[in-house]
Amino acid sequence: MNEFYGFENLECWKQAKDLAIEMYRLSANGNFQDDPATLADLKKSATAVASLIAGGREKGGATNFVHNLSKAKSTAAELKSQLIIFREIGYLTEGDYLEFDDRINRISAMLAGLIRAIRTKQKGDGKKKPDDSKAQPKAANELQIKA
């Protein structure tokens, strides 16, 4: 990940943003119009995934970014759960559900991969070099053993 790029260049953000736009289009569907609370939840969850990615990236620092990416991943799971319910109560067709499910799964996989990559980089950057000042010369160790 190049630290000089903003969130707009992250593929996971692009995909989450596109999903949010599709959720807004879906919400214009007549099934949702009679249920304003459900409509509000759908829009909130859909936009939150992209917003969490953006906010974490702009906040700075790997730890903050990973925290927000993890929240975005859990929010994607919440959105998926909502879509399952909407399909089962007849607000979504099976085809629409499968399309959105696939997109959410891809976004979640991208988020998991990015989280893993950042954590791996953090571990690599934080490796401590052995403290040679505490090591005894081999001859001194041998003397202690013989004594």
Sequence and secondary structure as in RCSB ss.txt:
>XXXX:A:sequence
MNEFYGFENLECWKQAKDLAIEMYRLSANGNFQDDPATLADLKKSATAVASLIAGGREKGGATNFVHNLSKAKST
AAELKSQLIIFREIGYLTEGDYLEFDDRINRISAMLAGLIRAIRTKQKGDGKKKPDDSKAQPKAANELQIKA
>XXXX:A:secstr
  TTS GGG HHHHHHHHHHHHHHHHHTSHHHHT HHHHHHHHHHHHHHHHHHHHHHHH SHHHHHHHHHHHHHH
HHHHHHHHHHHHHTTSS HHHHHHHHHHHHHHHHHHHHHHHHHHHHHHHHT     GGG   HHHHHHHHH 
